[in-house]
Amino acid sequence: MQTKPFFMNNPDWYYFDEEDWKYRLTDKAPKEARDSYEDFYASTEMIDIQEITELLERSRRLL
């Protein structure tokens, strides 16, 4: 079960950028929130890479 990232504990620290469709930090975010933000997007990118790899493998098996 995934829990809410630390940077989301205070709405003054972040906002959702609808143009880029991702969260952004404000200047009010402390170091711990910035670290949490970096970890959040690093783990999200890893999930995307794993999902893409799995889809490619399934596609190859069908060919």
C-alpha contacts under 8 A as a table, 3 or more apart, distances in Angstrom:
res1	aa1	res2	aa2	distance
4	K	8	M	6.67
4	K	9	N	7.81
5	P	8	M	5.67
5	P	9	N	7.41
5	P	36	S	6.31
5	P	37	Y	7.38
5	P	40	F	6.81
6	F	9	N	5.47
6	F	32	E	7.68
6	F	33	A	5.93
6	F	36	S	5.74
6	F	37	Y	7.78
7	F	10	N	6.74
7	F	13	W	6.64
7	F	14	Y	7.18
7	F	29	A	7.46
7	F	32	E	7.57
7	F	33	A	4.20
7	F	34	R	6.87
7	F	36	S	5.78
7	F	37	Y	5.98
8	M	11	P	6.36
8	M	13	W	7.24
8	M	14	Y	6.89
8	M	33	A	7.94
10	N	13	W	5.63
10	N	14	Y	7.55
11	P	14	Y	5.70
11	P	15	Y	7.19
12	D	15	Y	7.88
12	D	26	T	7.13
12	D	28	K	6.63
12	D	29	A	7.46
13	W	25	L	5.64
13	W	26	T	5.14
13	W	27	D	7.25
13	W	28	K	5.43
13	W	29	A	4.44
13	W	30	P	7.89
13	W	33	A	7.57
14	Y	23	Y	6.62
14	Y	24	R	5.50
14	Y	25	L	4.25
14	Y	26	T	5.33
14	Y	29	A	7.32
15	Y	23	Y	5.68
15	Y	24	R	5.49
15	Y	25	L	6.50
15	Y	26	T	7.35
16	F	21	W	7.07
16	F	22	K	5.77
16	F	23	Y	4.35
16	F	24	R	6.06
17	D	20	D	5.65
17	D	21	W	5.51
17	D	22	K	5.45
17	D	23	Y	5.78
17	D	24	R	6.41
18	E	21	W	4.60
18	E	22	K	6.87
25	L	28	K	7.92
25	L	29	A	6.36
25	L	34	R	7.40
25	L	37	Y	7.85
26	T	29	A	5.75
29	A	32	E	7.98
29	A	33	A	5.69
29	A	34	R	6.41
30	P	33	A	5.33
30	P	34	R	6.34
31	K	34	R	4.96
31	K	35	D	6.10
32	E	35	D	5.12
32	E	36	S	6.15
33	A	36	S	4.98
33	A	37	Y	6.09
34	R	37	Y	5.01
34	R	38	E	6.29
35	D	38	E	5.17
35	D	39	D	6.23
36	S	39	D	5.08
36	S	40	F	6.02
37	Y	40	F	5.03
37	Y	41	Y	6.36
38	E	41	Y	5.41
38	E	42	A	6.01
39	D	42	A	5.01
39	D	43	S	6.09
40	F	43	S	5.42
40	F	44	T	6.22
41	Y	44	T	4.86
41	Y	45	E	6.05
42	A	45	E	5.23
42	A	46	M	6.38
43	S	46	M	5.07
43	S	47	I	6.34
44	T	47	I	5.17
44	T	48	D	6.35
45	E	48	D	5.07
45	E	49	I	6.23
46	M	49	I	5.10
46	M	50	Q	6.16
47	I	50	Q	5.11
47	I	51	E	6.10
48	D	51	E	5.11
48	D	52	I	6.11
49	I	52	I	5.15
49	I	53	T	6.10
50	Q	53	T	5.08
50	Q	54	E	6.18
51	E	54	E	5.13
51	E	55	L	6.20
52	I	55	L	5.08
52	I	56	L	6.19
53	T	56	L	5.14
53	T	57	E	6.23
54	E	57	E	5.09
54	E	58	R	6.23
55	L	58	R	5.14
55	L	59	S	6.13
56	L	59	S	5.01
56	L	60	R	6.19
57	E	60	R	5.17
57	E	61	R	6.42
58	R	61	R	5.20
58	R	62	L	6.54
59	S	62	L	5.19
59	S	63	L	6.61
60	R	63	L	5.28
